[in-house]
């Protein structure tokens, strides 16, 4: 018996660009294109190697991380390994059952009951009826939907729906588990559940292929990491050096950044972030802020339909992807936004004392109900300097430790037991 | 996708590589996924009439309504000959195999696009989807046989021994739907024109088949020969013959069956070539 789980031997995938548009105008365009080609007038069809000559071998029980920028070829690689898309060249050998956590809820039908959907979804994911019978109670237990088993899932709350769908996928017990975190659109609790499952699977000695943009997660879960850039495997090493190499290649725009159409594919898409900028206290676009400087984040969002109850999320993260703070318009009892169709400008003023280092902004637009409309990570990058603006207090410590400096009030040393002044009245809302 | 799968003691090894040869069908794998086929067909049937007040009764209402309308228009007004049978019974014995074919074809042709989310998320033999859609049509057909039994009793027609051949003709109608459906479902992934043209195609095909009229109306000779190129002509004649006697299907049945198999094999080859890009294009 072989001991590898996956072996890729020169995997390559060529995409012909423009094919998608051709299908949209259907036959007419196809006929016209063929005519033009026959007359020798058409430009050659542009094509793109989404994946080029990728070789690697994953041993059984290994937790392999796959990192790279958007469009680097990570998802193409997973698609080929999941047999959804055929390689143009090269081959891969997959030893064992491959299951993926990006298939959550595939084939669920709203009109069918929970029980019926468990069987249907299980069969779609490759389980035999006997296997589903055996695991049925565990699945229902995990999802916590016993009482609603014979109710059509269209009457389920979205939380129940996702829990049930996840429960089926989580009980597939594949030999090789594939997780594409980028595609796992769900709430934080759900994502945490996914991560928990990965850890569990790994500890059972099964193989995991894990695609993620979160470098801390990659570092904590993976023993080995592949770095892919421009369709090529550029590094195959331990997690720390691959992550370091990734951060060097990662060119997040600074100051103001334009989000290209099609760059963001997450979420339901009724609204798309078009640009984001950091404004300094003078209101100018900036990629450097003085220490303790008040700043604003200006976002342009293009909306196709009115979204009555919108929650905008702005996250501050380190370059490694560690989230430092999350700010939403609904914080402190704030109200939801109504986004009218067209280009809308949203501005947020932030008063936080960030310690001097580089940060990136992640921006998300969500429905109040929880569904994500659009989410772009690492939209723009800015640096907090260790010098303060005019007349301000510079950052003194020699070493930067931590990420933020809270507002504090120090009391002079006194003999123990002396009475303290009363607690300050907080002006913060819950 | 060309993938060889061998089932070991507990493990299967899958080789993923560019496929070569359009004839490399993997029927063993199809058999492995038979449970999924049944589940998907069952889903089609379950979901189809959910949240409709009349529910499964629609399976009976549709042919019944068509029978009444055709009887009035073609039987009463146009006085079309009906091979000595009461016209309503004549038209019903044509309608049932026709609906098996027509509804299975319609479902099959749209099946891949309707299940796009499955195509882009999970691997399984793609043939399962059109096959499941066609099987669901068979369930409707089985239910509508109730109508047929009722009509036979009402008109006092007692089928002879040849009724034993009825399943054969029903399967032939289903085979015709699958053969044509394989082509159309795969074409539809790339060209949605199929979806638009399909109702029209089915409508024309109905009148090119001996549902409302007898084949005896078609002039013999070269026109009859061309007419018989339509495999459904033989299938419907044969189906009617198993129930009511009348003219037995002749040599053209062999031709029709051969033609159907040719369309089927061509469809399988086309489907195999097209399925490589389903997930990228759909």
Interface residues (C-beta under 8 A of the other chain):
Chain A: X1 X2 X15 X19 X20 X23 X26 X27 X30 X79 X80 X81 X82 X83 X84 X85 X86 X87 X88 X89 X90 X91 X92 X93 X94 X95 X96 X97 X98 X102 X103 X106 X107 X109 X111 X112 X116 X119 X120 X123 X124 X125 X126 X128 X129 X152 X175
Chain B: X1 X2 X3 X8 X11 X12 X13 X14 X15 X16 X17 X18 X19 X35 X36 X39 X40 X43 X46 X47 X50 X51 X117 X118 X119 X120 X121 X122 X123 X124 X190 X191 X192 X193 X276 X277 X279 X280 X281
